[in-house]
Amino acid sequence: MKKILIAIKEGKAPSFTLLEMLFVLLIISVLLLLFVPNLAKQKDKVNNTGNAAVVKVVESQAELYELNENAPATLSKLVAEGSISAKQQKAYNDYYAKNSKETRRIAN
């Protein structure tokens, strides 16, 4: 331990140069620039898949409502009855807002 302290005081201890440190930071920055956008895309994909699952749940609840009440189901009726939550209603609307090609089965 004493040898290391003496080497540090004399300036002979092995260490990284500023150039080496900058090179490492450059490599880390490039890797972050490559991976961060991909993570954001994956998050959108996961949210869309989750919303698709919610759509199936909401449509199942709508079918049950129509069978029980003999009346067409709407999202507001399902929320009022407690069959679905407001969060599920929002996810249903978000799914069809992003996927405008698909036809919506339940009105607001």
N, C-alpha and C positions, 0 to 999 in steps of 0.2 A: 504494500500500500504506500509505503514511504517512497518507493521508486517512482510510482505513478505521479505522486504529488510533486516530486523534484522534477520529473520530466515535463509536467505541465508548467511549472514555474520557469523552466529554462526554454519553453516553447518548442520542445522536441517531441511532444506527444502526438501520435498519429490522429488526424481528424479529417473531417470532410472539408473540401474547399467550397467556396461560394458557388463556383461553377457546377460542381457536382450536385449541390443542393438545388440549384435552379433547374438543372436537368431532371431531377426526380420530381420536382413540382410541375414541370411541363408535362411529364408523362402522366402524372395523376390527373392533371387538368384535362388532357385529351381523353383519358378513359372516362372521366365524368361526363364530358360532352357527348360521348358515344352512348353511355348507358342511361342517363337521366331521361332523354326523350322516349326511349323504349319503355321505361317504367311507367311513364305517363300514359302511353298507349295501352299498356296492359291494364291500368286502372280503369280506363274507359271501357275496355272489353269486359272486365269483371262486372262493372256497374250495369252494362247492357244485358249481360247474361242474367244477373240478379233481377233486373226489371222484367225480363222475359218470363222468369219463374213467377213473379208477382202477377203478371198478366194472366197466366193460367189459373192462379188461385182466384183472382177477381172474376174471371169468366165462369169458373166453377160455382162461385157464390151467387153469381147472377142467374145461372141455371136453376140452382136450388130455390132462389127467391121466386123465379117465374113459376116453378112447379108448386110452391106453397101458396103463393098469393094470386095466381092466375092473372098476373098483370106484368107488363114489360118492366124490366129492371133498369134503373139508372144508377150512376155512381153515387149521386146524392142520396137516393133511397137506401142504397146498401150501407153507406156511412151512417145515416140516421138510425137504421135498424141495428147497427153494430156488427154487421157481417164482415165488413172490412174497416181498416183504420184510415185516417186521413193520409198517413204516410204511404199506404198502399195505393190510395187514390192518386197521389202525386206521382208515384212510380209508374202507374198505369198511363197517366197523361204524358209523362216524360218519355216513356217507351214509344208511344205513337207519335210524339213530336219529332223524335229522332228517326223513326222508321215510317216515313210518310207513305211509302209504297204499300204497306199493309193496311187492310181495311179494319176499321175499328168496329167491334161488335156491340159495345155498350156506350150509350150516350152519357153525357155529364148529368 
